[in-house]
Amino acid sequence: MEQAAESLAPERTRTRVTMVLALAMLLASLGTSIANIALPALADAFSAPFTQVQAVVVAYLMALTVSVVFAGRLGDRRGLKPMLVTGLAIFAVASLLCAVAPNLWLLVGARALQGTGAALLMTLTMALMRQTASEVGVGRAMGLLGTASALGTALGPSLGGLLIPMAGWRGIFWVQVPLAALALLLAVVVLPADPGREKTPPAKLWSVMNRSLVPKLVVNLLVATVMMATLVVSPFYLGIGLGLTATQIGFVMAVGPVISIFSGVPSGRLVDALGSDRVLSIGLALLAAGAFLLAFLPNMMGVAGYVLSMIVLTPGYQLFQAANNTAALAAVPKEQRGTVSGLLSLSRNIGLIAGASAMSAVFAFGVGTEGFENATVLAIAAGMQLTFLLAAGMMMAAIVTVSGGRRSLAGNGD
């Protein structure tokens, strides 16, 4: 009986740790998506053009992107738990500064600080999850982080849409303050202390780059680009191309995040059962198929075609995330996990920026104008088709990249 109790204790501790790390990941993802819906309100509040208020979103993404590798390095040097706690403190303070910002440019500065805190959260939760998960449950743990990330992304627009009419644009930042404070308290109390570290200098950044890791970073970037394209292009297609109202667009676009929420942990279990290589291939194949379907099915079947395409695409993304993150961290020494997690986050964030900018430009090129309000239904459909044919091609390139990396490793006996 005593032995059973002892075996349950580590499992209970691991569950609590997992929940805290999932909350931290959710916060970082929520910060990424919740401000987008407030841009019209910010433009009105500060009497600023859209090009200026966009900086509220861009500042967060840029700070997140620039900081992730440094966040991983700090975790390796100073300890994963102390730096995650620091990140939560920065995120909480920055959320408060956003909520009370008296002008647009102070808000932009506070958002950059919030993005810096989010970089520590995104990067170090992954490293800590790998460190605390049991060897047979690493895939499931990574899948749970994917679920938390998807939940944060899904909550952002819907929560913002509820708060802005009641509390104004400041409400979307006020709500993040108590959530960050709760996560900070739980992290201090629940997360185990880092084991003693030897006084050795951390590995140099480029020393962790090898034939195994580089393809995973490249493919991570490509997949993030495609997934961001669905978030950027879909509102225009659903609204102008299919004539849906804003409320209807919100419901239809919620399909993807909802599928992500429910498919994250099962994806991780598949990684544990089948191995990361096999699940990675399945995930990329579904992503390629889903992108190809998005190029054609919505134009043929309307909303039903869009939903069917997302039903194929989204599980592919979760399978890919769980498998790629697990594989990237599998053979990494403990003292380098923060750095590798940072590189994974960096490649993902570059992909998100590319998806928001480059894929938007491709869509505009396909439509034939940047003034979408004047575009015809056929023009919008053409832009949708061009964008996701390119996305399908990118996923095929990702499959080739992964296959080439495996052949290179096999040929060199690594």
Sequence and secondary structure as in RCSB ss.txt:
>XXXX:A:sequence
MEQAAESLAPERTRTRVTMVLALAMLLASLGTSIANIALPALADAFSAPFTQVQAVVVAYLMALTVSVVFAGRLG
DRRGLKPMLVTGLAIFAVASLLCAVAPNLWLLVGARALQGTGAALLMTLTMALMRQTASEVGVGRAMGLLGTASA
LGTALGPSLGGLLIPMAGWRGIFWVQVPLAALALLLAVVVLPADPGREKTPPAKLWSVMNRSLVPKLVVNLLVAT
VMMATLVVSPFYLGIGLGLTATQIGFVMAVGPVISIFSGVPSGRLVDALGSDRVLSIGLALLAAGAFLLAFLPNM
MGVAGYVLSMIVLTPGYQLFQAANNTAALAAVPKEQRGTVSGLLSLSRNIGLIAGASAMSAVFAFGVGTEGFENA
TVLAIAAGMQLTFLLAAGMMMAAIVTVSGGRRSLAGNGD
>XXXX:A:secstr
 HHHHHHHHHHHHHHHHHHHHHHHHHHHHHHHHTTGGGHHHHHHHHT  HHHHTHHHHHHHHHHHHHHHHHHHHH
HHH HHHHHHHHHHHHHHHHHHHHH SSHHHHHHHHHHHHHHHHHHHHHHHHHHHHHS GGGHHHHHHHHHHHHH
HHHHHHHHHHHHHHHHH TTHHHHTHHHHHHHHHHHHHHHS       S     GGGG  TTHHHHHHHHHHHHH
HHHHHHHHHHHIIIIIS   HHHHHHHHTHHHHHHHHHHHHHHHHHHHH HHHHHHHHHHHHHHHHHHHHHHHHH
HTHHHHHHHHHHHHHHHHHHHHHHHHHHHHT  GGGHHHHHHHHHHHHHHHHHHHHHHHHHHHHHHHT S GGG 
 HHHHHHHHHHHHHHHHHHHHHHHHHHHHHHHHHHHHT 
